[in-house]
Amino acid sequence: FALTVGSANKFEVMEGELALAQASDPKLKEFAPMMLKDHTVALQELQAAAKASNIVLPPDIALGAMHHAKIHATKNRKGPDFDQAYRADQVQAHQQAVAILDTYAAAGGNSALKAWAAKALPLMRKHFEHLQAPGMGSGSR
């Protein structure tokens, strides 16, 4: 669980950095700094929860194959092409995050990680709602 959500948070940070540089949609440019900040903090809090449980996570969690492929696929895109790919990636990532956090918060086996999941869940839902806003990632101005 910790490695899976750690990799997901790192993906959010890395793709958010790409969005700062490559997005053309003003709504996505506003969204990207929130992703960087929120997911950097979530990753730090995950590291702390893992440490409190004597779970050793690498200081620099590696991306999973799926996340690595998504970064590779979006890193050379620009403008509206990037915007569409980024929004699609983020919608999928946040749907998955909400599902895994909801499950672990309800039935996870580690109390510190369970508390972390419960704390992170509302934020992931908020991000998902932002992504559902009319015009988000459509290039509308």
Backbone bond lengths (Angstrom), bond angles and torsions (degrees), N, CA, C in turn:
res aa  C-N    CA-C-N  psi(-1)  N-CA   C-N-CA  omega(-1)  CA-C   N-CA-C  phi
1 F - - - 1.457 - - 1.523 110.78 -
2 A 1.321 116.75 -49.59 1.468 120.01 -175.67 1.527 111.48 -63.75
3 L 1.306 117.68 -41.72 1.473 119.36 178.19 1.526 111.67 -67.90
4 T 1.311 116.99 -38.30 1.467 120.97 179.75 1.518 110.98 -63.43
5 V 1.332 117.31 -50.44 1.466 119.18 -178.83 1.528 111.29 -74.11
6 G 1.315 117.14 -26.85 1.460 119.65 174.75 1.522 111.01 -65.05
7 S 1.310 115.89 -45.21 1.461 120.65 177.30 1.529 110.70 -62.54
8 A 1.317 117.02 -41.28 1.469 121.03 179.03 1.525 110.97 -62.31
9 N 1.322 117.40 -42.37 1.466 120.36 178.57 1.528 110.99 -65.42
10 K 1.306 116.35 -41.16 1.470 119.57 178.71 1.532 109.82 -62.65
11 F 1.326 117.07 -40.58 1.466 121.24 176.90 1.520 110.51 -58.16
12 E 1.326 116.67 -45.22 1.472 120.85 179.86 1.527 110.76 -59.02
13 V 1.320 116.44 -42.31 1.458 120.92 179.70 1.527 110.10 -65.27
14 M 1.320 116.90 -48.37 1.464 120.51 -177.30 1.534 111.82 -64.50
15 E 1.313 116.81 -42.73 1.458 118.69 -179.90 1.525 110.34 -72.50
16 G 1.321 117.75 -31.02 1.467 120.61 174.09 1.513 111.82 -63.13
17 E 1.333 116.63 -38.43 1.468 120.51 176.40 1.526 110.66 -63.28
18 L 1.328 116.74 -40.77 1.457 120.39 175.29 1.526 110.84 -61.53
19 A 1.330 116.85 -41.93 1.463 120.76 -178.62 1.528 111.78 -63.34
20 L 1.317 117.09 -37.05 1.466 119.26 177.66 1.525 110.86 -59.03
21 A 1.311 116.66 -37.85 1.462 121.35 -176.20 1.527 113.55 -87.81
22 Q 1.335 117.76 -30.97 1.455 119.70 -166.77 1.524 115.87 -117.74
23 A 1.302 118.80 -15.06 1.465 119.73 -178.40 1.521 110.40 -70.70
24 S 1.317 115.83 147.85 1.463 120.39 175.61 1.526 110.92 -110.10
25 D 1.322 117.00 -23.62 1.463 121.16 -178.93 1.525 109.77 -73.15
26 P 1.335 118.48 123.75 1.469 120.61 -179.55 1.530 113.69 -58.26
27 K 1.327 116.69 -33.35 1.472 119.38 179.12 1.523 111.05 -67.02
28 L 1.320 116.79 -37.78 1.466 119.98 177.76 1.519 110.65 -71.51
29 K 1.318 117.18 -35.04 1.467 120.21 177.30 1.531 110.67 -65.26
30 E 1.333 117.86 -31.08 1.468 121.88 174.40 1.527 110.89 -75.54
31 F 1.302 116.93 -34.81 1.457 122.97 -177.59 1.535 111.73 -71.19
32 A 1.326 116.97 -38.58 1.470 122.11 -174.51 1.529 113.57 -57.35
33 P 1.342 120.74 -46.69 1.472 118.62 179.12 1.531 113.00 -62.44
34 M 1.331 116.41 -33.02 1.462 119.96 176.68 1.531 109.47 -64.72
35 M 1.328 117.30 -40.56 1.467 120.81 177.79 1.529 110.23 -62.38
36 L 1.319 116.56 -45.94 1.468 119.95 179.92 1.521 110.99 -58.81
37 K 1.315 116.13 -50.94 1.467 120.93 -177.17 1.527 111.47 -64.97
38 D 1.318 117.09 -53.90 1.465 120.99 -173.96 1.533 112.20 -64.36
39 H 1.320 116.80 -41.03 1.459 118.61 -176.88 1.526 112.15 -79.91
40 T 1.310 117.91 -26.64 1.470 119.86 172.36 1.521 109.34 -65.73
41 V 1.326 116.85 -45.62 1.473 121.00 178.02 1.524 110.22 -63.85
42 A 1.328 117.69 -44.04 1.477 120.73 179.63 1.522 110.80 -60.07
43 L 1.317 117.09 -39.58 1.460 120.90 179.03 1.527 111.03 -66.65
44 Q 1.321 116.77 -40.86 1.470 120.65 177.05 1.525 110.63 -63.51
45 E 1.320 116.80 -42.92 1.464 120.90 179.58 1.526 111.36 -68.07
46 L 1.316 117.05 -34.74 1.465 120.89 175.23 1.530 109.88 -63.65
47 Q 1.324 117.05 -45.20 1.469 121.00 177.76 1.528 110.11 -57.46
48 A 1.334 117.24 -43.02 1.466 121.50 -179.89 1.531 111.14 -65.51
49 A 1.341 116.78 -42.68 1.468 120.38 179.46 1.527 110.39 -64.56
50 A 1.314 116.59 -40.49 1.465 120.26 178.51 1.529 110.07 -64.42
51 K 1.320 116.41 -45.37 1.468 120.48 -179.35 1.531 110.84 -60.91
52 A 1.337 116.50 -40.64 1.463 120.88 178.90 1.527 111.78 -62.61
53 S 1.317 115.53 -22.86 1.464 121.27 -179.88 1.522 112.32 -101.29
54 N 1.327 116.24 11.83 1.465 121.49 -177.62 1.521 113.06 59.45
55 I 1.331 115.60 32.54 1.463 122.02 174.51 1.521 105.98 -102.27
56 V 1.308 116.05 124.49 1.456 120.52 -178.41 1.524 109.32 -95.19
57 L 1.317 114.88 113.66 1.458 120.62 173.55 1.524 108.03 -103.71
58 P 1.322 117.52 143.59 1.457 118.13 177.09 1.533 109.87 -62.42
59 P 1.328 117.92 144.84 1.461 119.66 -179.39 1.523 112.64 -61.22
60 D 1.323 116.73 -29.19 1.458 121.56 177.93 1.525 107.97 -121.19
61 I 1.321 115.85 87.67 1.467 121.65 -177.05 1.530 109.42 -63.74
62 A 1.312 115.82 132.31 1.463 121.38 -179.37 1.525 110.65 -78.97
63 L 1.317 114.98 150.12 1.457 119.85 173.76 1.517 109.37 -72.48
64 G 1.330 115.70 143.97 1.449 120.33 171.21 1.524 109.33 -71.32
65 A 1.320 116.47 166.76 1.468 121.65 -177.03 1.528 112.36 -57.40
66 M 1.325 117.10 -42.42 1.465 120.44 -178.66 1.535 110.28 -63.73
67 H 1.341 116.84 -45.38 1.464 119.89 -179.13 1.525 110.96 -67.42
68 H 1.320 116.17 -39.11 1.468 120.05 177.93 1.534 110.29 -60.39
69 A 1.325 116.72 -43.40 1.462 121.41 179.37 1.527 111.32 -63.31
70 K 1.327 116.78 -38.74 1.470 120.12 179.61 1.526 111.01 -66.77
71 I 1.320 117.28 -41.85 1.472 120.52 177.17 1.530 109.00 -61.23
72 H 1.323 116.28 -46.71 1.464 121.11 -179.81 1.533 110.49 -59.61
73 A 1.323 117.24 -39.37 1.466 121.59 -177.38 1.529 112.85 -72.69
74 T 1.322 118.20 -26.56 1.466 119.89 -176.50 1.522 114.37 -101.73
75 K 1.322 118.06 -17.14 1.471 119.66 -170.56 1.525 114.30 -63.81
76 N 1.312 118.61 -25.23 1.462 120.60 -179.20 1.527 113.43 -102.74
77 R 1.317 116.21 6.60 1.466 119.52 178.41 1.529 109.43 -87.35
78 K 1.314 115.02 154.24 1.460 120.55 179.90 1.529 109.01 -137.25
79 G 1.333 115.25 159.54 1.457 121.06 172.10 1.508 114.15 56.95
80 P 1.339 116.24 -143.25 1.470 120.45 -176.12 1.530 113.54 -58.90
81 D 1.328 117.30 -32.05 1.467 120.46 177.47 1.529 109.78 -63.25
82 F 1.322 116.24 -43.89 1.461 120.03 176.06 1.524 110.09 -64.56
83 D 1.327 116.68 -46.01 1.472 121.34 -176.71 1.523 111.68 -53.82
84 Q 1.327 115.96 -46.84 1.465 119.78 -178.53 1.524 111.61 -65.21
85 A 1.331 116.67 -43.12 1.467 120.32 -179.57 1.530 110.64 -66.71
86 Y 1.323 116.49 -42.86 1.468 120.87 -179.53 1.527 110.74 -62.68
87 R 1.318 116.65 -47.54 1.469 119.20 -179.85 1.527 110.73 -61.93
88 A 1.329 117.29 -43.71 1.467 120.14 179.13 1.523 110.86 -61.22
89 D 1.334 116.60 -44.30 1.467 120.50 177.49 1.521 111.18 -59.99
90 Q 1.329 115.90 -43.62 1.458 120.06 -176.16 1.527 112.34 -69.87
91 V 1.324 116.87 -38.31 1.467 119.82 176.51 1.526 109.28 -60.13
92 Q 1.332 115.99 -48.87 1.468 119.87 -179.28 1.528 110.89 -63.57
93 A 1.325 117.22 -44.77 1.468 121.09 -178.45 1.523 111.19 -61.64
94 H 1.329 116.67 -40.71 1.464 119.00 -178.23 1.528 112.20 -76.38
95 Q 1.323 118.14 -31.11 1.471 119.71 172.73 1.525 109.27 -61.66
96 Q 1.322 116.63 -45.56 1.456 120.78 -179.97 1.526 111.12 -65.91
97 A 1.337 117.00 -41.57 1.461 120.58 -179.36 1.520 111.32 -62.65
98 V 1.329 116.33 -44.94 1.463 119.74 179.38 1.526 110.01 -60.48
99 A 1.322 117.36 -42.71 1.469 120.58 -178.37 1.531 111.26 -64.38
100 I 1.327 117.56 -48.32 1.468 119.46 -176.96 1.527 111.47 -69.69
101 L 1.331 117.33 -38.65 1.474 119.67 179.32 1.523 110.83 -68.27
102 D 1.318 116.68 -40.60 1.464 120.64 179.49 1.529 110.17 -61.80
103 T 1.317 116.41 -44.44 1.455 120.90 179.32 1.526 111.21 -63.77
104 Y 1.346 116.84 -46.96 1.462 119.31 -177.02 1.524 111.21 -70.00
105 A 1.330 117.35 -38.11 1.469 119.99 178.89 1.528 110.75 -62.04
106 A 1.325 117.02 -32.44 1.464 121.25 -179.44 1.522 112.66 -83.19
107 A 1.325 116.78 -37.14 1.468 117.79 -169.80 1.526 114.45 -137.67
108 G 1.313 117.74 13.73 1.464 120.35 -178.68 1.517 112.05 -64.05
109 G 1.314 115.02 154.21 1.455 119.99 -175.36 1.519 115.70 -92.11
110 N 1.320 118.34 -10.29 1.458 121.24 -178.22 1.527 108.53 -113.93
111 S 1.327 117.27 122.38 1.466 120.20 -172.69 1.528 113.20 -63.64
112 A 1.333 118.76 -39.00 1.469 120.51 -179.61 1.530 110.79 -68.73
113 L 1.326 116.70 -42.46 1.460 119.70 178.39 1.525 111.51 -70.63
114 K 1.315 115.58 -33.21 1.466 120.14 176.67 1.530 110.03 -64.00
115 A 1.334 117.14 -42.52 1.466 121.38 177.58 1.526 110.59 -65.43
116 W 1.338 116.44 -39.66 1.462 119.65 177.51 1.528 110.21 -62.51
117 A 1.320 117.53 -44.21 1.466 121.46 179.87 1.529 110.80 -61.20
118 A 1.322 116.20 -42.89 1.467 120.22 179.54 1.524 111.11 -63.65
119 K 1.327 116.55 -36.75 1.466 120.57 179.23 1.532 110.81 -72.59
120 A 1.319 118.20 -39.38 1.466 122.29 -177.19 1.529 112.88 -75.24
121 L 1.311 117.84 -26.96 1.457 122.40 -174.37 1.531 113.91 -56.43
122 P 1.339 120.63 -49.47 1.469 119.20 -179.58 1.534 112.82 -60.71
123 L 1.311 117.04 -34.97 1.452 120.85 179.25 1.531 110.72 -67.04
124 M 1.323 117.40 -41.88 1.465 120.27 178.35 1.523 110.75 -65.46
125 R 1.326 116.11 -37.12 1.473 119.30 175.97 1.522 110.57 -64.24
126 K 1.330 117.16 -39.95 1.465 122.12 178.17 1.526 110.11 -62.40
127 H 1.325 117.40 -45.07 1.459 120.66 178.04 1.530 110.03 -60.14
128 F 1.323 116.77 -44.53 1.465 120.73 -179.64 1.526 110.36 -60.84
129 E 1.331 117.33 -41.13 1.475 120.91 177.98 1.526 110.71 -62.50
130 H 1.332 117.39 -42.33 1.462 120.63 176.83 1.529 110.82 -57.25
131 L 1.316 115.55 -43.11 1.461 120.25 -178.61 1.525 112.34 -65.99
132 Q 1.323 117.36 -22.66 1.464 122.01 -179.71 1.531 112.51 -87.06
133 A 1.341 117.99 -5.08 1.457 122.00 -177.49 1.522 110.32 -60.97
134 P 1.323 116.77 142.56 1.467 119.49 178.45 1.533 110.84 -55.89
135 G 1.323 114.92 133.81 1.459 120.38 176.06 1.530 114.79 83.66
136 M 1.317 117.98 -6.96 1.473 119.86 -178.12 1.519 109.64 -65.90
137 G 1.315 115.50 117.90 1.456 120.69 176.94 1.501 115.24 79.93
138 S 1.328 116.70 8.13 1.459 119.16 -179.75 1.518 112.00 -94.27
139 G 1.333 116.12 -3.74 1.457 119.49 -178.90 1.513 112.78 84.21
140 S 1.332 117.46 3.43 1.467 119.43 -179.48 1.512 109.60 -70.03
141 R 1.283 115.61 149.20 1.462 120.16 -175.97 1.507 111.24 -120.69
